[in-house]
């Protein structure tokens, strides 16, 4: 897999800044002086994953085959939101034991929801099988457009915080960390710690 290019990052920024309001930074004295939290929970789906989904689906045609993805929840919600917002066909495959709250939230958006298997791995295998019939498989963390979408958090953060910044993020599949690293590298404000 090749990573997103500078043009991909710029394109993702244009898409995200047109679709989503910047999320705020709020001080968190309980965690320590100077610590601020970037409130991605304020996104329309409650998570940062909507950024990558919007960036990726904005490259798809509403008249095309669309995308298929696998998720246990947050990426599925991001893709379903983006599909609704952009009019792109989308299928999200979630495990049969997915959170009932996530399944209910998915029902509010324009996406076909398929439950399959008892784990993420089983859902992903099924999504990959479905992709063989035409839709593009969209990885929740290793797709270059998804990573470019996640990089917009770093771009926003750099506009919100002058001077040196230390960023701490969770590392699951690595899409968020990769996007933040790319934003930092492009900023000229390296190194982030």
PAMI-83128 format. One record per atom (N, C-alpha, C, CB): x, y, z; residue in one letter. Coordinates in steps of 0.02 Angstrom, whole numbers, padded with zeros to 5 digits, always signed. Atoms other than C-alpha are relative to their C-alpha. Glycine has a CB too. Layout:
N
XYZA...
END
This chain:
193
+00042-00059+00000X+00000+00000+00000X+00044+00062+00000X-00047+00000+00060X-00035-00064-00003X+00062+00174-00039X-00042+00048+00041X+00014+00028-00072X+00035-00048-00042X+00020+00314+00078X-00030+00057-00041X+00047+00028+00052X+00029-00057+00036X-00077+00471+00034X+00054+00050-00019X-00053+00034+00043X-00046-00052+00024X+00013+00605-00066X-00019+00067+00032X-00002+00005-00078X+00016-00068-00023X+00021+00789-00022X-00064+00025-00031X+00057+00047-00016X+00062-00020+00033X-00116+00817-00150X-00061-00033+00032X+00002-00018-00076X+00055+00035-00035X-00223+00686-00061X-00016+00035+00066X+00020-00074+00014X+00012-00035-00064X-00199+00777+00105X-00035+00066-00012X+00067+00011+00037X+00032-00064+00016X-00245+00944+00026X-00073-00011-00020X+00038+00035-00057X+00069+00014+00021X-00399+00868-00055X-00043-00019+00060X+00000-00057-00053X+00038+00020-00059X-00453+00787+00108X-00017+00061+00043X+00041-00051+00042X+00013-00060-00039X-00435+00954+00196X-00057+00041-00030X+00063+00044+00005X+00054-00037+00033X-00547+01039+00067X-00067-00034+00012X+00014+00006-00076X+00062+00037-00011X-00678+00902+00084X-00024+00007+00072X+00009-00074-00018X+00020+00000-00071X-00677+00895+00274X-00019+00070+00023X+00057-00028+00044X+00016-00068-00023X-00673+01083+00302X-00066+00025-00029X+00057+00048-00017X+00065-00019+00029X-00824+01100+00186X-00058-00038+00032X+00001-00013-00075X+00053+00043-00026X-00922+00960+00272X-00008+00002+00076X+00014-00070-00021X+00001+00005-00073X-00877+00970+00457X+00028+00063+00032X+00039-00061+00024X-00028-00055-00039X-00851+01109+00583X+00061-00025+00038X-00054+00030+00049X-00057+00021-00041X-00684+01106+00674X-00023-00021+00070X+00053+00056+00005X+00017+00020-00068X-00693+01014+00838X+00041+00041+00049X+00013-00077+00011X-00034-00044-00048X-00647+01115+00992X+00054-00037+00040X-00050+00030+00047X-00049+00023-00049X-00501+01097+01110X-00024+00027+00068X+00073+00024-00016X+00019-00022-00067X-00546+01103+01295X+00053-00021+00050X-00069-00029+00020X-00048+00018-00052X-00428+01109+01444X-00025-00058+00042X+00016+00060+00044X+00018+00056-00044X-00425+00954+01553X+00045+00002+00061X+00007-00068-00038X-00042-00007-00059X-00354+01007+01721X+00009-00066+00039X-00030+00052+00046X-00006+00064-00035X-00388+00833+01791X+00058-00041-00027X-00065-00040-00006X-00056+00037+00029X-00256+00765+01672X+00067+00036+00008X-00013-00013-00074X-00062-00037-00011X-00130+00903+01707X-00003+00069-00031X+00059-00038-00029X-00003-00068+00025X-00085+01084+01674X+00018+00000-00074X+00051+00041+00039X-00015-00007+00071X-00088+01130+01491X-00027-00056-00044X+00072+00004-00009X+00028+00055+00040X-00172+00968+01437X-00067+00023-00029X-00009-00065+00044X+00063-00015+00033X-00310+00995+01310X-00023-00062-00038X+00008+00061-00048X+00029+00056+00036X-00427+00870+01232X-00033+00026-00064X-00052-00037+00044X+00033-00016+00064X-00481+00879+01049X-00064-00041-00002X+00047-00015-00063X+00064+00033-00011X-00665+00838+01059X-00030-00028-00064X-00048+00047+00032X+00027+00033+00059X-00693+00724+00911X-00067-00034+00014X+00050-00052-00027X+00066+00027-00017X-00843+00657+01006X-00055+00048-00022X-00006-00013+00075X+00049-00048+00024X-00930+00814+00940X-00014-00009-00075X+00025+00071+00013X+00015+00014+00070X-00927+00744+00764X-00071-00027-00006X+00052-00051-00030X+00070+00022+00007X-01099+00700+00693X-00010-00074+00016X-00025+00014-00069X+00005+00071-00017X-01062+00515+00722X+00032-00017+00067X+00032-00042-00055X-00030+00010-00065X-00973+00538+00888X+00073-00023-00001X-00040-00049+00038X-00069+00024+00004X-00800+00489+00824X+00036+00029-00061X+00002-00077-00003X-00042-00027+00053X-00656+00547+00713X-00006-00038-00065X+00072+00002+00021X+00001+00042+00059X-00687+00405+00590X-00040+00030-00057X-00030-00067+00018X+00039-00032+00053X-00812+00513+00495X+00044+00039-00047X-00053+00045+00031X-00045-00039+00043X-00666+00616+00428X+00027-00043-00057X+00059+00029+00042X-00027+00045+00051X-00586+00470+00337X-00053-00024-00048X+00034-00059+00032X+00055+00023+00042X-00754+00409+00274X-00020+00054-00050X-00060-00021+00043X+00018-00054+00046X-00798+00579+00201X+00053+00010-00054X-00010+00065+00038X-00054-00009+00049X-00628+00596+00118X-00002-00055-00052X+00069+00001+00036X+00000+00056+00047X-00640+00423+00041X-00062+00000-00044X+00004-00066+00039X+00061+00004+00040X-00822+00428-00014X-00008+00060-00047X-00060-00005+00045X+00004-00058+00044X-00800+00601-00090X+00033-00015-00067X+00032+00061+00032X-00032+00020+00063X-00696+00513-00224X-00045-00046-00042X+00066-00035+00014X+00046+00047+00033X-00842+00399-00271X-00057+00038-00034X-00027-00051+00050X+00057-00029+00035X-00982+00437-00393X-00065-00028+00029X+00005-00015-00077X+00065+00026-00023X-01162+00425-00332X-00029-00052-00048X-00049+00058+00008X+00025+00048+00049X-01196+00327-00492X+00043-00062-00005X-00005+00032-00068X-00046+00056+00004X-01052+00206-00463X-00020-00058+00044X+00069+00023+00019X+00012+00060-00039X-01038+00040-00375X+00005+00012+00075X+00049-00054-00019X-00004-00017-00070X-00998+00125-00210X+00055-00037+00036X-00064-00014+00034X-00050+00032-00042X-00901+00051-00066X-00032-00052+00045X+00036+00053+00043X+00020+00047-00051X-00911-00093+00054X+00056+00000+00052X-00012-00073-00030X-00049-00002-00054X-00825-00095+00222X-00021-00046+00056X+00009+00072+00026X+00014+00039-00060X-00814-00192+00383X+00019+00042+00060X+00039-00069+00001X-00012-00040-00060X-00821-00117+00556X-00038-00029+00058X-00020+00074-00011X+00038+00018-00060X-00873-00148+00734X-00043+00058+00023X+00047-00022+00056X+00044-00055-00019X-00954+00023+00742X+00017+00069-00025X-00004+00003+00071X-00013-00070+00015X-00870+00192+00725X+00016+00013-00074X+00057+00025+00042X-00014-00008+00071X-00801+00170+00549X-00065-00011-00040X+00056-00048-00024X+00064+00013+00033X-00969+00097+00495X-00044+00062+00003X-00036-00061+00032X+00040-00061-00007X-01056+00251+00564X+00027+00056-00044X-00002+00022+00073X-00029-00051+00043X-00934+00365+00474X-00017-00011-00073X+00075+00001+00009X+00016+00016+00070X-00961+00276+00309X-00075+00010-00014X+00020-00073-00017X+00072-00010+00010X-01150+00275+00331X-00018+00074-00002X-00039-00035+00057X+00012-00072+00001X-01149+00461+00371X+00023+00030-00066X+00036+00035+00059X-00028-00027+00063X-01037+00500+00221X-00043-00022-00059X+00073-00024-00009X+00043+00024+00054X-01147+00392+00108X-00063+00042-00004X-00017-00074+00009X+00061-00041-00002X-01300+00489+00164X+00014+00071-00024X-00029+00001+00070X-00017-00070+00017X-01215+00658+00147X+00017+00008-00074X+00058+00024+00043X-00026-00006+00068X-01136+00623-00023X-00039-00038-00052X+00072-00023-00001X+00041+00037+00047X-01265+00507-00101X+00036-00058-00033X-00025+00045-00052X-00040+00055+00027X-01139+00366-00127X-00026-00066+00028X+00076+00009+00017X+00021+00065-00025X-01196+00184-00116X+00053-00029+00047X-00013-00048-00058X-00046+00029-00049X-01119+00099+00036X-00033-00059+00034X+00023+00053+00052X+00019+00058-00040X-01130-00069+00121X+00048-00005+00058X-00001-00066-00043X-00043+00009-00058X-01065-00089+00297X-00015-00069+00030X-00011+00057+00053X+00007+00067-00029X-01034-00263+00366X+00025+00004+00072X+00040-00054-00042X-00017-00001-00072X-01036-00277+00555X-00010-00070+00028X-00043+00053+00038X+00011+00066-00030X-01019-00430+00665X-00070-00004+00031X+00053-00014+00055X+00067+00010-00029X-01181-00505+00729X-00004+00022+00072X-00020-00074-00006X+00000-00021-00070X-01129-00460+00906X+00018+00074+00008X+00048-00043+00040X-00014-00072-00004X-01106-00275+00865X-00045+00033+00051X-00009+00034-00070X+00038-00037-00051X-01166-00150+00993X-00070+00018-00027X+00038+00064+00020X+00068-00019+00021X-01356-00129+00984X-00007+00075-00011X-00051-00024+00052X+00003-00073+00009X-01331+00059+01004X+00031+00020-00067X+00037+00035+00058X-00031-00016+00065X-01214+00063+00852X-00046-00022-00057X+00068-00035-00007X+00046+00023+00052X-01337-00040+00750X-00060+00047-00007X-00025-00071+00015X+00056-00046+00003X-01479+00077+00796X+00021+00066-00033X-00028+00014+00072X-00025-00062+00030X-01373+00228+00749X+00011-00009-00075X+00066+00022+00034X-00010+00014+00071X-01329+00147+00582X-00066+00006-00039X+00031-00069-00010X+00065-00002+00032X-01514+00136+00543X-00024+00070-00019X-00050-00031+00044X+00019-00069+00015X-01525+00326+00537X+00031+00026-00065X+00019+00046+00058X-00037-00025+00058X-01410+00339+00386X-00014-00043-00062X+00075+00000+00015X+00011+00033+00065X-01414+00290+00202X+00058-00047-00014X-00007+00053-00057X-00049+00052+00015X-01314+00130+00196X-00034-00067+00010X+00064+00007+00045X+00025+00069-00009X-01351-00053+00178X+00042-00030+00056X+00006-00043-00067X-00034+00031-00057X-01308-00140+00342X-00008-00075-00004X-00028+00028+00067X-00001+00073+00002X-01259-00323+00338X+00033-00024+00064X+00037-00028-00064X-00033+00031-00058X-01226-00422+00497X+00025-00068-00022X-00049-00006+00061X-00030+00064+00020X-01108-00567+00475X+00055-00020+00049X+00028+00006-00072X-00053+00028-00041X-01004-00677+00587X-00001+00025+00071X+00067+00014-00030X-00003-00018-00071X-00955-00660+00768X+00062+00040+00018X-00003-00063+00042X-00061-00039-00013X-00798-00555+00749X+00012+00049-00057X+00061-00046+00009X-00019-00046+00053X-00723-00412+00652X+00030-00037-00059X+00049+00053+00027X-00033+00038+00053X-00617-00535+00554X-00050-00034-00047X+00048-00052+00029X+00051+00033+00041X-00770-00631+00495X-00038+00052-00041X-00049-00040+00044X+00035-00053+00036X-00859-00469+00448X+00044+00026-00057X-00019+00058+00047X-00044-00025+00052X-00706-00410+00352X+00006-00049-00058X+00070+00014+00029X-00003+00050+00054X-00691-00574+00255X-00063+00004-00043X+00007-00071+00029X+00062-00005+00038X-00874-00556+00206X-00001+00063-00042X-00061-00002+00047X-00003-00063+00038X-00849-00374+00154X+00046-00007-00061X+00024+00058+00045X-00046+00012+00056X-00701-00426+00046X-00033-00043-00054X+00065-00033+00025X+00037+00041+00048X-00810-00560-00035X-00051+00043-00038X-00037-00058+00036X+00049-00044+00033X-00946-00429-00071X+00034+00048-00049X-00039+00039+00053X-00036-00047+00044X-00815-00314-00147X+00017-00031-00067X+00064+00024+00034X-00016+00033+00063X-00781-00444-00281X-00055+00011-00053X+00010-00074+00011X+00054-00011+00048X-00950-00401-00359X-00005+00072-00024X-00066-00020+00032X+00000-00068+00028X-00906-00219-00393X+00017+00057+00046X-00064+00013-00028X-00017-00058-00042X-00901-00101-00244X+00073-00004+00022X-00046+00003+00060X-00070-00003-00024X-00730-00043-00184X+00001-00016+00074X+00031+00070-00014X-00010+00013-00072X-00673-00116-00018X+00035+00059+00030X+00039-00066+00012X-00028-00057-00035X-00637+00026+00102X+00024-00021+00068X-00052+00058+00005X-00029+00018-00065X-00519-00016+00244X-00010+00057+00050X+00075-00016-00007X+00011-00051-00052X-00553+00074+00407X+00063+00035+00022X-00033-00032+00060X-00061-00030-00025X-00370+00111+00437X+00057+00002-00050X+00022-00035+00060X-00058+00001+00045X-00255+00071+00291X-00014+00029-00069X+00025-00070-00007X+00015-00032+00064X-00343+00157+00146X+00032+00069-00002X-00078+00004-00012X-00033-00066+00002X-00241+00309+00089X-00047+00059+00007X+00038+00006-00064X+00048-00055-00005X-00396+00418+00074X-00027+00007+00071X-00057-00009-00049X+00021-00002-00070X-00454+00369+00249X+00055+00033+00042X-00015-00072+00025X-00056-00029-00037X-00281+00412+00317X+00003+00076-00013X+00067-00034-00019X+00000-00072+00016X-00287+00579+00225X-00055+00036+00038X-00008+00011-00076X+00055-00030-00039X-00455+00614+00306X+00018+00008+00073X-00062-00042-00007X-00019-00005-00070X-00386+00576+00478X+00054+00054+00011X+00027-00069+00025X-00052-00052-00007X-00240+00695+00444X-00030+00069+00013X+00043+00002-00063X+00030-00066-00010X-00363+00839+00450X-00007+00019+00073X-00068+00003-00034X-00001-00016-00072X-00368+00824+00639X+00064+00038+00016X-00005-00066+00043X-00064-00033-00012X-00184+00871+00641X+00002+00070-00030X+00057-00041-00027X+00002-00066+00033X-00211+01014+00518X-00040+00049+00042X-00030-00006-00071X+00041-00042-00044X-00350+01083+00628X+00037+00017+00064X-00066-00035+00017X-00035-00009-00064X-00248+01058+00786X+00056+00052-00006X+00029-00068+00023X-00054-00048+00010X-00101+01154+00716X-00025+00071-00008X+00041-00019-00060X+00029-00066+00006X-00215+01300+00676X-00026+00024+00068X-00057+00000-00051X+00029-00017-00065X-00286+01295+00854X+00053+00012+00053X-00046-00054+00022X-00052-00003-00052X-00122+01281+00951X+00063+00031-00029X+00015-00070+00029X-00063-00029+00024X+00022+01401+00920X+00060-00033+00035X+00000+00076+00012X-00061+00025-00030X+00199+01341+00951X+00003-00075+00005X+00008+00029+00068X-00011+00073-00007X+00261+01169+01004X-00062-00035+00028X+00060-00014+00045X+00057+00039-00023X+00132+01034+01032X+00021-00073+00007X-00060+00007-00050X-00008+00072-00010X+00137+00858+01101X-00069-00031-00011X+00029-00018+00071X+00064+00032+00015X+00000+00746+01030X+00003-00072+00023X-00015+00004-00077X+00008+00069-00022X-00056+00585+01110X-00063-00027-00032X-00003-00006+00079X+00059+00030+00031X-00171+00472+01013X+00001-00076+00010X-00004+00017-00076X+00006+00073-00003X-00234+00295+01023X+00025-00030-00065X-00072-00021+00015X-00023+00035+00060X-00160+00170+00902X-00035-00068-00002X+00078-00009+00000X+00034+00063+00012X-00280+00036+00845X+00027-00029-00064X-00078+00008-00003X-00022+00021+00065X-00264+00003+00660X+00056+00044-00028X-00057-00002-00048X-00054-00044+00021X-00145+00150+00639X-00018+00056-00047X+00053-00040-00031X+00020-00053+00046X-00246+00262+00523X+00004+00069+00030X-00069-00013-00025X-00002-00065-00033X-00262+00404+00648X+00072+00020+00012X-00038-00002+00066X-00070-00017-00013X-00080+00397+00701X+00037+00017-00065X+00035-00059+00035X-00032-00015+00065X-00025+00392+00518X-00020+00069-00025X-00019-00054-00052X+00024-00065+00022X-00134+00541+00474X+00029+00057+00040X-00075+00002+00004X-00029-00053-00042X-00072+00642+00622X+00074+00009-00015X-00010-00017+00074X-00071-00005+00017X+00108+00601+00578X+00010+00036-00066X+00031-00070-00004X-00006-00035+00065X+00081+00659+00399X-00014+00075+00008X-00049-00031-00051X+00015-00071-00012X+00002+00822+00459X+00059+00034+00034X-00064+00008+00043X-00058-00028-00036X+00149+00850+00576X+00059+00009-00047X+00021-00045+00059X-00057-00003+00046X+00277+00813+00441X-00008+00058-00049X+00008-00066-00038X+00012-00054+00049X+00196+00937+00321X+00001+00069+00032X-00066-00011-00035X+00010-00064-00033X+00178+01073+00451X+00063+00042+00006X-00029-00011+00068X-00061-00036-00014X+00360+01120+00470X+00009+00012+00074X+00000+00066-00037X-00004-00008-00073X+00328+01114+00658X+00022-00066+00032X-00068+00023+00029X-00026+00063-00026X+00417+00948+00681X+00055+00015+00049X+00025-00046-00057X+00035+00063-00009X+00453+00857+00785X-00058+00008+00049X+00048-00054+00024X+00051+00011-00051X+00291+00819+00871X+00029-00054+00044X-00071-00021-00030X-00023+00053-00045X+00323+00711+01021X-00059-00044+00016X+00032+00029+00065X
END
